[in-house]
Amino acid sequence: MRKCPNHNIDDMEHMQILTGGMKIQHRMHLDASAGGSITLKTDEEVKELIEQMCQNEYNMNNEKSTKTPGVLQLDKETAYLKEIDV
């Protein structure tokens, strides 16, 4: 949509095309996130909801990929037992 700003399709039609092409499980997820049917929302509210959902998904994926592996901390007793086994 952003690549072709002069296509003369209004926002309401964009949202209808987008949501009409969704699989039922994705549409149900969108409805649940909207707190009810998205048909009761304005096109601007649906657009904002979709943008928020995309941002949340992006943030969750980035958090998962940026975790650095840590060092396992052992208590002294476990560390001593490990030294004895070696």
Contact map, one row per residue, 1 for C-alpha under 8 A:
11111000000000000000000000000000000000000000000000000000000000000000000000000000000000
11111000000000000000000000000000000000000000000000000000000000000000000000000000000000
11111000000000000000000000000000000000000000000000000000000000000000000000000000000000
11111110000000000000000000000000000000000000000000000000000000000000000000000000000000
11111111000000000000000000000000000000000000000000000000000000000000000000000000000000
00011111000000000000000000000000000000000000000000000000000000000000000000000000000000
00011111100000000000000000000000000000000000000000000000000000000000000000000000000000
00001111110000000000000000000000000000000000000000000000000000000000000000000000000000
00000011111011000000000000000000000000000000000000000000000000000000000000000000000000
00000001111111000000000000000000000000000000000000000000000000000000000000000000000000
00000000111111100000000000000000000000000011000000000000000000000000000000000000000000
00000000011111110000000000000000000000000010000000000000000000000000000000000000000000
00000000111111111000000000000000000000000000000000000000000000000000000000000000000000
00000000111111111100000000000000000000000000000000000000000000000000000000000000000000
00000000001111111110000000000000000000000010011000000000000000000000000000000000000000
00000000000111111111000000000000000000000000000000000000000000000000000000000000000000
00000000000011111111100000000000000000000000000000000000000000000000000000000000000000
00000000000001111111110000000000000000000000000000000000000000000000000000000000000000
00000000000000111111110000100000000000000000000000000000000000000000000000000000000000
00000000000000011111110000000000000000000000000000000000000000000000000000000000000000
00000000000000001111111000000000000000000000000000000000000000000000000000000000000000
00000000000000000111111101100000000000000000000000000000000000000000000000000000000000
00000000000000000000111111100000000000000000000000000000000000000000000000000000000000
00000000000000000000011111110000000000000000000000000000000000000000000000000000000000
00000000000000000000001111111000000000000000000000000000000000000000000000000000000000
00000000000000000000011111111100000000000000000000000000000000000000000000000000000000
00000000000000000010011111111110000000000000000000000000000000000000000000000000000000
00000000000000000000000111111111000000000000000000000000000000000000000000000000000000
00000000000000000000000011111111100000000000000000000000000000000000000000000000000000
00000000000000000000000001111111110001000000000001000000000000000000000000000000000000
00000000000000000000000000111111111111000000000000000000000000000000000000000000000000
00000000000000000000000000011111111110000000000000000000000000000000000000000000000000
00000000000000000000000000001111111100000000000010000000000000000000000000000000000000
00000000000000000000000000000111111111000000010010000000000000000000000000000000000000
00000000000000000000000000000011111110000000000000000000000000000000000000000000000000
00000000000000000000000000000011111111010000000000000000000000000000000000000000000000
00000000000000000000000000000011011111111000000000000000000000000000000000000000000000
00000000000000000000000000000110010111111000010000000000000000000000000000000000000000
00000000000000000000000000000000000011111100000000000000000000000000000000000000000000
00000000000000000000000000000000000111111100000000000000000000000000000000000000000000
00000000000000000000000000000000000011111111110000000000000000000000000000000000000000
00000000000000000000000000000000000000111111110000000000000000000000000000000000000000
00000000001100100000000000000000000000001111111000000000000000000000000000000000000000
00000000001000000000000000000000000000001111111100000000000000000000000000000000000000
00000000000000000000000000000000000000001111111110000000000000000000000000000000000000
00000000000000100000000000000000010001001111111111000000000000000000000000000000000000
00000000000000100000000000000000000000000011111111100000000000000000000000000000000000
00000000000000000000000000000000000000000001111111110000000000000000000000000000000000
00000000000000000000000000000000110000000000111111111000000000000000000000000000000000
00000000000000000000000000000100000000000000011111111100000000000000000000000000000000
00000000000000000000000000000000000000000000001111111110000000000000000000000000000000
00000000000000000000000000000000000000000000000111111111000000000000000000000000000000
00000000000000000000000000000000000000000000000011111111100000000000000000000000000000
00000000000000000000000000000000000000000000000001111111110000000000000000000000000000
00000000000000000000000000000000000000000000000000111111111000000000000000000000000000
00000000000000000000000000000000000000000000000000011111111100000000000000000000000000
00000000000000000000000000000000000000000000000000001111111110000000000000000000000000
00000000000000000000000000000000000000000000000000000111111111000000000000000000000000
00000000000000000000000000000000000000000000000000000011111111100000000000000000000000
00000000000000000000000000000000000000000000000000000001111111110000000000000000000000
00000000000000000000000000000000000000000000000000000000111111111000000000000000000000
00000000000000000000000000000000000000000000000000000000011111111100000000000000000000
00000000000000000000000000000000000000000000000000000000001111111110000000000000000000
00000000000000000000000000000000000000000000000000000000000111111110000000000000000000
00000000000000000000000000000000000000000000000000000000000011111110000000000000000000
00000000000000000000000000000000000000000000000000000000000001111111000000000000000000
00000000000000000000000000000000000000000000000000000000000000111111100000000000000000
00000000000000000000000000000000000000000000000000000000000000000111110000000000000000
00000000000000000000000000000000000000000000000000000000000000000011111000000000000000
00000000000000000000000000000000000000000000000000000000000000000001111100000000000000
00000000000000000000000000000000000000000000000000000000000000000000111110000000000000
00000000000000000000000000000000000000000000000000000000000000000000011111000000000000
00000000000000000000000000000000000000000000000000000000000000000000001111100000000000
00000000000000000000000000000000000000000000000000000000000000000000000111110110000000
00000000000000000000000000000000000000000000000000000000000000000000000011111110000000
00000000000000000000000000000000000000000000000000000000000000000000000001111111000000
00000000000000000000000000000000000000000000000000000000000000000000000000111111100000
00000000000000000000000000000000000000000000000000000000000000000000000001111111110000
00000000000000000000000000000000000000000000000000000000000000000000000001111111111000
00000000000000000000000000000000000000000000000000000000000000000000000000011111111100
00000000000000000000000000000000000000000000000000000000000000000000000000001111111110
00000000000000000000000000000000000000000000000000000000000000000000000000000111111111
00000000000000000000000000000000000000000000000000000000000000000000000000000011111111
00000000000000000000000000000000000000000000000000000000000000000000000000000001111111
00000000000000000000000000000000000000000000000000000000000000000000000000000000111111
00000000000000000000000000000000000000000000000000000000000000000000000000000000011111
